[in-house]
Amino acid sequence: MGVAGLASFAQRLIAHGRDPATPCALIENGSLPGQRVVLATLAGLPAAAARFKVVSPALLLVGEVAALGASLHWFGGPPLGRFETGAAAERERPALPSAA
């Protein structure tokens, strides 16, 4: 799936029952010096990819693990975007377990 197919891909997942608020992380140029991570909900993914001008190669993560992108970030610049619903409300991110 290319970046150009994100809108169709997201629409099909939602049509088949995936929650539009599902967190997603789009990783452009993964493990390279120019790596960028874009965070968005499934419904907002195509707009976020366009806003940040994401190009291939890019890896798409769909699901709750993508919600950890901001808190587990360790390489490259900080993630771009955020998890929003149609009302532009910040999606609650799961808390990380304490290291105690």
C-alpha positions as CSV (number, residue, x, y, z in Angstrom):
1,M,0.0,0.0,0.0
2,G,1.4,3.3,-1.0
3,V,0.9,6.7,0.7
4,A,-1.4,7.6,-2.1
5,G,-3.8,4.8,-1.1
6,L,-4.2,5.9,2.5
7,A,-7.7,7.4,2.0
8,S,-9.1,4.3,0.4
9,F,-7.4,2.0,2.9
10,A,-8.7,4.0,5.9
11,Q,-12.2,4.2,4.4
12,R,-12.3,0.4,3.8
13,L,-11.1,-0.4,7.4
14,I,-13.8,1.9,8.8
15,A,-16.5,0.4,6.5
16,H,-15.5,-3.1,7.8
17,G,-16.0,-2.0,11.4
18,R,-12.7,-0.5,12.6
19,D,-13.3,2.4,14.9
20,P,-12.5,5.8,13.2
21,A,-10.8,6.9,16.4
22,T,-8.3,4.0,16.2
23,P,-4.8,5.5,16.7
24,C,-2.3,5.2,13.7
25,A,1.3,6.1,13.3
26,L,2.7,6.7,9.8
27,I,6.5,6.3,9.8
28,E,8.3,7.9,6.8
29,N,11.9,6.8,6.1
30,G,12.0,4.6,9.1
31,S,15.5,4.2,10.8
32,L,17.0,6.8,8.4
33,P,18.3,10.2,9.5
34,G,15.2,11.8,7.9
35,Q,12.7,9.6,9.8
36,R,9.4,11.3,10.6
37,V,6.5,9.9,12.5
38,V,3.0,11.3,12.0
39,L,0.3,10.4,14.5
40,A,-3.4,10.5,13.7
41,T,-6.6,8.6,14.1
42,L,-7.7,6.3,11.3
43,A,-10.3,8.8,10.2
44,G,-7.8,11.7,10.2
45,L,-4.9,9.7,8.6
46,P,-5.3,10.9,5.0
47,A,-5.5,14.5,6.0
48,A,-2.5,14.2,8.4
49,A,-0.5,12.6,5.7
50,A,-1.3,15.4,3.3
51,R,-0.7,18.1,5.9
52,F,2.8,16.8,6.6
53,K,3.5,15.9,3.0
54,V,4.4,12.3,3.8
55,V,6.0,10.4,0.9
56,S,7.0,6.8,0.4
57,P,8.7,4.8,1.8
58,A,6.4,4.8,4.8
59,L,5.2,2.2,7.3
60,L,1.7,2.3,8.7
61,L,0.9,1.1,12.2
62,V,-2.8,0.8,13.0
63,G,-4.1,0.1,16.6
64,E,-3.4,0.8,20.2
65,V,0.3,0.4,19.9
66,A,0.4,3.5,17.7
67,A,-0.9,5.5,20.7
68,L,2.4,4.9,22.4
69,G,4.3,6.7,19.6
70,A,4.8,10.0,21.5
71,S,5.7,8.4,24.9
72,L,8.1,5.8,23.5
73,H,9.7,8.1,20.9
74,W,13.5,7.7,20.9
75,F,14.8,8.3,17.3
76,G,14.5,11.3,15.0
77,G,12.4,14.3,15.6
78,P,9.3,14.2,17.9
79,P,6.1,12.8,16.3
80,L,4.0,15.2,14.3
81,G,0.2,15.4,14.6
82,R,-2.0,14.0,17.4
83,F,-5.0,11.7,17.9
84,E,-8.1,13.8,17.2
85,T,-11.7,12.9,16.7
86,G,-14.0,14.9,14.4
87,A,-14.6,17.3,17.3
88,A,-10.8,17.9,17.5
89,A,-10.6,16.5,21.0
90,E,-7.3,15.0,22.1
91,R,-7.6,11.2,22.3
92,E,-6.7,9.8,25.7
93,R,-3.4,8.0,25.6
94,P,-2.9,4.9,27.7
95,A,-0.6,5.4,30.7
96,L,2.7,3.6,30.7
97,P,3.4,1.2,33.6
98,S,5.7,2.6,36.2
99,A,9.3,1.5,36.3
100,A,9.2,1.0,40.0
